[in-house]
Amino acid sequence: MKTVSIIMPSYNTASYIANSIRSVLGQTYANWELIIVDDCSTDKTDEVVKPFLTDKRIKYLKNDKNSGAAITRNYALRQAKGQWVAFLDSDDLWHPQKLEKQLKFMTENHYNFSYTNYQEIDEQGQLLGRLITGPKHISKWGMYQFCWPGCLTVMYNAEKTGLIQIEDIKKNNDYAMWLEVIKYADCYLLPEDLAQYRKRKNSISRHSYITLVKWHYKLFRQAQKRGWLVSCLLTLQNLCAGFYKKMFYVKGVTL
């Protein structure tokens, strides 16, 4: 069985990270390593994580200084030993069969990059009645149109992509990563609800459109090294695709 390296950045998530770790420990596919990199948390994250470190599959590392999610994920990826790489933020959750089903989906279809559906939960862990899905197939051009995959659902084959490292941007760094991975492999949807995304008060989706425009422009201009005009056009395209996603890929579900 091939190893899955699970990348988990953490920063002040002492209230949530134990449940995130338990959702990894509860996976039906057991050949994984969980790499947690803490970005100098000021809460009790260290104390919460410590009891889990008796499981040798869990590695807990710390940044020397607060560096942001991009640098933290880069550090974790450099430590990864598995053929497969998956991502789970320290406040999100996986269903028990997430890894098993996704690996089967990818190996049977010879896919090297995939994502799944997920539902949103609130800060208390209650379902919000929203299922997030996306296109069945995402090409390189399709990924530039919008960040369709939820970070907590992505898995890719590191033997195909090599080590992925991204620019130090404070927001949209997961999108920056998919734009690197898509250079090596198209992305495919496993249309099953296999994860739960915690929607918190400081969620990126709660910021103004002006702020979102600035973050998207910086992604294309700085991380992707595009010219200012192309960066503007890609930003506009992303905003339009965001409305499209809300219309066709965000579905209400019965609680």
Secondary structure, DSSP 4 states (H G I P E B T S, - for coil): ---EEEEEEESS-TTTHHHHHHHHHT-S---EEEEEEE---SSSHHHHHGGGGGSTTEEEEE-SS---HHHHHHHHHHH--SSEEEE--TT-EE-TTHHHHHHHHHHHHT-SEEEEEEEEE-TTS-EEEEEE---SEE-HHHHHH---S-GGG-EEEHHHH--------SSSHHHHHHHHHTTT--EEEEEEEEEEEE--TT-GGGS-HHHHHHHHHHIIIIIS---HHHHHHHHHHHHHHHHHHHHHTEEE---
